[in-house]
Amino acid sequence: MILLLRLFAYFCLITTPFQVALVLWGGWLVITTDYTIFSLSIAEFIANYFTIIEPLMDWLYGWIFNDLLNFVLSLPLIISQSLKALISTYLGLWILKTFKKAV
């Protein structure tokens, strides 16, 4: 169990640079286009700038409640991704710190 938690913590920490890069990409789009921080939603970003994962989104609409997925994808990209990066980094560090004592 401790091994799985440590792997999850490392996964949280490893994905942080990708999340920060996504926030910076979104910030660059806000600066250089007509989008604002609140108008650049995750769905808008995927549809216009990250079209390679659009088939994945179509597949998810078949498996997850459409209303829930619409809500998540309508969140502002920069704000939600920044919060996800902060929370996953903190969670990863906390898990590693907590279970370092347990070993």
C-alpha positions, 0 to 999 in steps of 0.5 A: 500500500505504501508503495502505491501511495509513493508511486502516486506521489511521484506521478503527481510531482512528475506531471507538475511541469506539464501542467505548468507548461499548459498554464504558460501556453494558455497565458501566451494565448491570452496575451496574443489573442482575443481570449481573456483568462475567463473566456479560454475554457478547456474545451475551447483550448482543446478544440482550437489548439490541442486537436490531437486529443479531440478523439479522446474527448469524443470517447469520454463523452460516451463514458462519462455523464455529458453534463459533468464533462461539459462542466469540467471542460467549461472551466477557465483553463489557466485558473483550473490548471493552476489550481490542479498544479498546486494541489497535485504538487502539494499532495505529492510532497505531503504523501512523500513526507508522510510516508517517509516517516513510516518506512 
